[in-house]
Amino acid sequence: MWECPDFFALGKKHVLLYSTAGGVYWETGELDPKELVFYSQRRGILDYGAYYAQKTQLDAHGNRILWGWITEKRSDEELRAAGWAGCMALPRVLSLSAGGDLEMRAAPEVRALRGEAFEVADGLSLAGRESALRQIEIKGVAGEFLWESAGQNSALTLVDRAGPWFAVSFDLQASRPRLTLNGRSVDLPTTIETVRKFHLFLDGSVAELICDDLQAITTRIYRKPDGPLHADSAIAHFRQLAAWQLKPISPDRLTN
């Protein structure tokens, strides 16, 4: 059973998106305009996590915008107690890589939510970078992180007074590069690129991570943090790291 199929032109290719069996997939390829037959050339997973029922639209500038439904990972009893279930993911702008893979980036309008900024600059000494990392403080589980690692393993853990709340690690020593979030691992395709880019958004019980503009993993975390979140990591693993406190889009934002 396929749900929410979406077929559209993007760049010089055509793209097919669909949801099935709890997963969301993309295919890129060529459309025969005479026979109306789609020839798939590349295929992948749109989001490895709690993400389903994707649909796209064009904005006023002709950009292809992806929307998705973030599903629940808690019991019906917990849903009834909370009084709500499910939410929408942040909008993502779609494009194609040189090799024909589907790329996605958070819509630039999301930057309007940025508040206080934190930066661990590449040019600082190791002691200076460690000091800057300790200054990061994200309140209300509403934050954005953007970092790069260069040709080595790296890990970022967000902690509160009770201990680790969110952990992501990138392992290059496996047979294939591997990304692990809160204990769940995803194998990534090999690449000739030496720099890996990570973009993380936190909003209440939702964590949206996009790696290299290609792989997305949306995670649900239902443990309320005990105080602000702080970054705990060996900063030497990163080329650079930036973080922002995010502002809620409405005063009655649901966080439980």
C-alpha positions as CSV (number, residue, x, y, z in Angstrom):
1,M,0.0,0.0,0.0
2,W,1.3,3.4,-1.0
3,E,0.2,6.6,0.7
4,C,0.6,10.2,-0.1
5,P,2.4,9.7,-3.5
6,D,3.9,12.9,-4.9
7,F,5.5,13.2,-8.4
8,F,7.1,16.4,-9.6
9,A,9.9,17.9,-11.7
10,L,13.0,19.0,-9.9
11,G,16.0,20.4,-11.8
12,K,16.6,18.2,-14.8
13,K,15.0,15.1,-13.2
14,H,11.6,14.0,-11.9
15,V,11.1,12.9,-8.3
16,L,8.6,10.4,-6.8
17,L,7.9,10.4,-3.1
18,Y,5.7,7.9,-1.3
19,S,5.0,6.5,2.2
20,T,4.5,2.8,2.8
21,A,4.9,0.2,5.5
22,G,5.9,2.9,8.0
23,G,8.7,4.3,5.9
24,V,9.0,7.3,3.5
25,Y,11.0,6.9,0.3
26,W,12.2,9.0,-2.6
27,E,13.2,8.0,-6.2
28,T,14.7,10.2,-8.9
29,G,14.9,9.6,-12.6
30,E,13.6,10.3,-16.0
31,L,10.0,10.8,-17.3
32,D,9.2,9.7,-20.8
33,P,6.8,12.5,-21.8
34,K,5.3,10.5,-24.7
35,E,4.6,7.2,-22.9
36,L,4.2,8.9,-19.5
37,V,6.5,6.2,-18.0
38,F,8.9,7.1,-15.1
39,Y,12.3,5.4,-15.2
40,S,13.7,5.4,-11.7
41,Q,17.5,5.9,-11.4
42,R,18.3,6.6,-7.8
43,R,16.4,5.7,-4.6
44,G,16.7,6.3,-0.9
45,I,14.9,6.9,2.4
46,L,13.5,10.4,2.9
47,D,13.7,10.3,6.7
48,Y,14.9,7.3,8.9
49,G,12.8,8.3,12.0
50,A,9.4,9.4,13.1
51,Y,8.3,10.9,9.8
52,Y,5.4,10.0,7.5
53,A,2.8,11.3,5.0
54,Q,5.1,13.6,3.2
55,K,3.8,16.2,0.7
56,T,5.4,19.0,-1.3
57,Q,4.4,22.4,-2.7
58,L,6.0,25.2,-4.6
59,D,6.6,28.5,-2.8
60,A,6.3,32.0,-4.4
61,H,9.9,31.7,-5.7
62,G,9.4,28.3,-7.3
63,N,11.2,26.3,-4.6
64,R,10.0,22.8,-3.9
65,I,9.0,22.7,-0.2
66,L,8.7,19.4,1.7
67,W,6.3,19.0,4.6
68,G,6.0,15.9,6.8
69,W,4.0,14.5,9.7
70,I,6.0,13.7,12.8
71,T,4.4,10.6,14.3
72,E,4.1,9.5,17.9
73,K,6.2,6.9,19.7
74,R,4.3,6.8,22.9
75,S,1.3,4.8,24.2
76,D,-2.4,5.7,23.6
77,E,-2.7,6.3,27.4
78,E,0.2,8.8,27.3
79,L,-1.4,10.5,24.3
80,R,-4.7,10.9,26.0
81,A,-3.0,12.3,29.1
82,A,-1.1,14.8,27.0
83,G,-4.2,15.9,25.1
84,W,-2.5,15.9,21.6
85,A,-0.8,13.7,19.2
86,G,1.5,14.3,16.2
87,C,2.9,17.5,14.8
88,M,4.4,18.9,11.6
89,A,8.1,18.8,10.8
90,L,9.9,22.0,9.8
91,P,9.6,22.8,6.1
92,R,12.6,21.6,4.0
93,V,13.7,22.9,0.6
94,L,14.4,20.1,-1.9
95,S,17.1,20.0,-4.6
96,L,19.2,17.4,-6.4
97,S,22.9,16.6,-5.9
98,A,25.2,16.3,-8.8
99,G,24.8,12.5,-8.7
100,G,21.0,12.7,-8.7
101,D,20.3,12.1,-5.0
102,L,17.6,14.1,-3.3
103,E,18.9,16.8,-1.0
104,M,17.0,18.7,1.7
105,R,17.7,21.8,3.8
106,A,15.7,23.5,6.4
107,A,13.8,26.4,4.8
108,P,15.7,29.7,5.3
109,E,12.6,31.3,6.8
110,V,13.3,29.1,9.9
111,R,16.2,31.4,10.7
112,A,13.7,34.0,11.8
113,L,13.2,31.9,15.0
114,R,16.8,32.3,16.1
115,G,17.5,34.1,19.3
116,E,20.7,34.2,21.4
117,A,23.6,32.8,19.4
118,F,26.6,30.7,20.5
119,E,29.7,30.0,18.4
120,V,32.7,27.8,18.7
121,A,34.9,29.3,16.1
122,D,37.5,27.2,14.2
123,G,40.3,29.7,14.8
124,L,40.2,29.6,18.6
125,S,42.7,27.7,20.6
126,L,41.6,24.3,22.0
127,A,41.1,25.9,25.5
128,G,39.1,28.7,23.9
129,R,36.9,26.3,21.9
130,E,36.2,24.3,25.1
131,S,35.3,27.4,27.0
132,A,33.0,28.5,24.2
133,L,31.3,25.1,24.1
134,R,30.6,25.4,27.9
135,Q,28.8,28.6,27.3
136,I,26.0,27.0,25.2
137,E,22.7,26.9,27.1
138,I,19.4,26.0,25.5
139,K,16.3,26.7,27.5
140,G,12.8,25.3,27.0
141,V,14.0,22.5,24.6
142,A,14.0,25.0,21.7
143,G,17.4,25.1,20.0
144,E,19.3,24.8,16.8
145,F,22.8,23.3,16.3
146,L,25.0,23.4,13.2
147,W,28.4,21.7,13.1
148,E,31.0,20.1,10.9
149,S,33.5,17.3,11.4
150,A,36.4,16.6,9.1
151,G,37.5,13.1,8.3
152,Q,37.2,11.7,11.8
153,N,34.7,10.3,14.4
154,S,32.7,12.8,16.3
155,A,30.0,12.9,18.9
156,L,27.7,15.5,20.5
157,T,25.7,14.9,23.6
158,L,23.2,17.3,25.1
159,V,22.9,17.0,28.9
160,D,20.8,18.5,31.7
161,R,21.1,18.2,35.5
162,A,19.8,14.6,35.3
163,G,22.3,13.5,32.7
164,P,22.3,12.8,28.9
165,W,19.2,13.9,27.0
166,F,20.2,13.6,23.4
167,A,23.3,12.0,21.9
168,V,24.5,11.8,18.3
169,S,27.7,10.2,17.1
170,F,29.4,9.7,13.7
171,D,31.6,6.7,13.3
172,L,34.0,6.4,10.3
173,Q,35.6,3.2,11.5
174,A,32.8,0.9,10.5
175,S,32.6,-0.7,7.1
176,R,30.3,2.1,6.2
177,P,30.0,5.5,7.9
178,R,27.5,5.2,10.7
179,L,25.3,7.7,12.4
180,T,23.8,6.9,15.8
181,L,21.1,8.9,17.6
182,N,20.1,7.9,21.1
183,G,21.1,4.3,20.5
184,R,19.6,4.0,17.0
185,S,22.1,3.5,14.2
186,V,21.8,4.4,10.5
187,D,24.4,3.4,7.8
188,L,25.4,6.3,5.6
189,P,26.7,6.1,2.0
190,T,30.4,6.5,1.5
191,T,31.6,9.7,0.0
192,I,34.8,11.4,-1.2
193,E,33.9,14.4,0.8
194,T,36.1,14.8,3.9
195,V,33.8,17.3,5.7
196,R,30.5,16.0,7.1
197,K,27.8,18.6,8.0
198,F,25.1,18.2,10.7
199,H,22.0,20.4,11.3
200,L,19.9,19.7,14.4
201,F,16.6,21.3,15.5
202,L,15.1,20.7,18.9
203,D,11.5,21.5,19.7
204,G,9.9,20.0,22.8
205,S,9.8,16.3,22.3
206,V,11.1,16.5,18.7
207,A,14.6,16.4,17.4
208,E,15.2,16.8,13.6
209,L,18.7,16.0,12.3
210,I,19.9,16.4,8.7
211,C,23.3,15.1,7.8
212,D,25.1,16.3,4.7
213,D,21.8,17.7,3.4
214,L,21.0,14.1,2.4
215,Q,20.0,11.9,5.3
216,A,17.4,13.0,7.8
217,I,16.4,11.3,11.1
218,T,13.5,12.7,13.2
219,T,13.5,11.5,16.8
220,R,10.9,11.7,19.6
221,I,12.2,12.2,23.1
222,Y,9.6,12.3,25.9
223,R,11.8,12.9,28.9
224,K,11.5,16.5,30.0
225,P,14.9,18.0,30.6
226,D,15.8,19.0,34.2
227,G,17.0,22.5,33.5
228,P,18.6,23.9,30.4
229,L,20.5,21.8,27.9
230,H,24.3,22.0,27.7
231,A,26.7,20.6,25.1
232,D,29.1,17.9,26.3
233,S,31.6,16.8,23.7
234,A,35.3,16.6,22.8
235,I,35.3,19.9,20.7
236,A,38.6,18.9,19.0
237,H,36.5,16.6,16.8
238,F,34.6,19.5,15.2
239,R,35.8,22.0,12.6
240,Q,33.2,24.5,13.8
241,L,30.0,24.6,15.8
242,A,27.2,27.1,16.2
243,A,24.0,27.0,18.2
244,W,21.0,29.2,18.7
245,Q,18.3,29.5,21.2
246,L,15.0,29.3,19.2
247,K,11.9,31.4,19.9
248,P,8.5,29.6,19.9
249,I,6.2,30.4,17.0
250,S,3.3,30.8,19.3
251,P,2.8,31.6,23.1
252,D,0.9,28.3,23.7
253,R,3.5,26.0,22.1
254,L,3.0,22.4,23.2
255,T,6.1,20.9,24.8
256,N,5.0,17.8,26.7
